[in-house]
Amino acid sequence: MKKINLACIIEDDPTHVYITKRIITLSGLVESLLICPNGKDAFIKLKAIIENGKPLPELILLDLNMPVWDGWQFLDAFKTINTNQKLHIYILTSSNNDEDRQRAEAYNINSNYIVKPITLTKLKDVLTSISEF
């Protein structure tokens, strides 16, 4: 099983960042992490990565409810970026709302919807499925 070179966590809650980061580290399936506290920061950093000719993160874990730009604003902006790279965007949120799930599906991105808190087993399943691509 190959390792994921880069994963990105877009999350404003330091506790959730710590837990997710710890689980990713324990999995041993990710080489490096990019942490962004909101959607705008993530968009700016990811756009700079593309402009520098570097590959985007293979996995993006995206919270929906954040200050500055929420997850929806990030997705709206991110879909304007032209990239042929295969990305996996997983919405990792505390919202168990069916409307949010349907809205996420409408973005037509290669993604999934995970309700917090994420478990070691669930995150390992996500990382394993992505690393098998």
C-alpha positions in Angstrom: 0.0 0.0 0.0 1.5 3.4 -1.0 1.6 6.3 1.3 -0.3 9.5 0.6 2.3 12.3 0.0 0.2 15.2 1.3 -3.1 15.5 3.1 -4.8 18.8 4.1 -7.0 19.4 7.2 -9.2 22.5 6.9 -10.5 22.9 10.4 -10.8 25.8 12.9 -11.2 23.8 16.1 -7.7 23.0 17.6 -9.0 20.0 19.4 -10.3 18.4 16.2 -7.1 19.3 14.4 -5.1 17.6 17.2 -7.2 14.5 17.2 -7.3 14.1 13.4 -3.6 14.9 13.1 -2.8 12.3 15.8 -4.9 9.6 14.1 -3.2 10.3 10.7 0.2 10.1 12.3 -0.7 6.8 14.0 -1.9 5.4 10.7 1.6 5.8 9.1 -0.1 6.3 5.7 0.6 10.1 5.2 4.0 11.6 4.5 3.1 15.3 5.4 0.2 17.4 6.5 -1.0 20.9 5.6 -3.2 22.5 8.3 -5.5 25.4 7.5 -7.8 27.2 10.0 -10.4 28.2 7.5 -11.5 27.9 3.9 -9.9 31.1 2.7 -6.5 30.2 4.1 -6.8 26.8 2.5 -7.8 28.2 -0.9 -4.9 30.6 -0.9 -2.4 27.9 0.0 -3.8 25.4 -2.4 -3.9 27.9 -5.2 -0.2 28.8 -4.5 0.7 25.1 -4.6 -0.8 24.9 -8.1 0.9 28.1 -9.3 4.2 26.7 -8.1 3.6 23.5 -10.2 3.4 21.2 -7.2 0.8 18.5 -6.7 -2.2 19.2 -4.6 -3.0 17.2 -1.5 -4.4 13.8 -2.4 -6.8 14.0 0.6 -8.6 17.1 1.9 -10.6 16.8 5.2 -12.9 19.8 5.2 -15.0 21.2 8.1 -18.2 23.0 7.1 -18.7 25.4 10.0 -15.7 27.8 10.3 -15.0 31.5 10.5 -13.7 33.7 7.6 -14.8 31.2 4.9 -16.8 28.1 5.8 -16.5 24.8 4.0 -19.2 25.8 1.4 -17.3 29.0 0.5 -14.1 27.0 0.1 -15.9 24.5 -2.2 -17.4 27.3 -4.3 -13.9 28.9 -4.8 -12.0 25.6 -5.1 -14.2 24.3 -8.0 -12.9 27.3 -10.1 -9.4 25.9 -9.9 -8.4 24.0 -13.0 -6.6 20.8 -12.1 -6.5 17.3 -13.6 -5.2 15.8 -10.4 -7.4 13.2 -8.7 -8.5 14.6 -5.3 -10.5 13.2 -2.4 -12.4 15.7 -0.4 -14.0 14.4 2.7 -16.4 16.6 4.5 -15.6 16.1 8.2 -18.2 18.0 10.2 -20.4 18.0 13.3 -23.5 18.5 11.1 -25.6 15.4 10.7 -28.2 17.4 8.7 -29.6 15.7 5.6 -29.7 19.1 3.8 -26.0 19.5 4.3 -25.4 15.9 3.0 -27.4 16.6 -0.1 -25.7 20.0 -0.7 -22.3 18.2 -0.4 -23.4 15.6 -3.0 -24.5 18.4 -5.3 -20.9 19.7 -5.6 -20.2 16.6 -7.7 -16.7 16.1 -6.3 -15.0 12.8 -5.3 -16.0 13.0 -1.7 -17.7 11.6 1.3 -19.4 12.9 4.3 -18.2 12.0 7.8 -19.8 13.2 11.0 -17.4 14.1 13.9 -15.8 12.8 15.9 -13.8 10.7 13.5 -12.5 7.4 14.8 -9.1 5.7 14.2 -10.9 2.9 12.4 -12.9 5.3 10.1 -9.9 7.4 9.2 -7.7 4.4 8.6 -10.4 3.1 6.2 -10.4 6.5 4.4 -6.6 6.6 4.2 -6.4 2.9 3.0 -9.0 3.4 0.3 -7.2 6.5 -1.0 -3.7 5.0 -0.9 -5.0 2.0 -3.0 -5.7 4.4 -6.0 
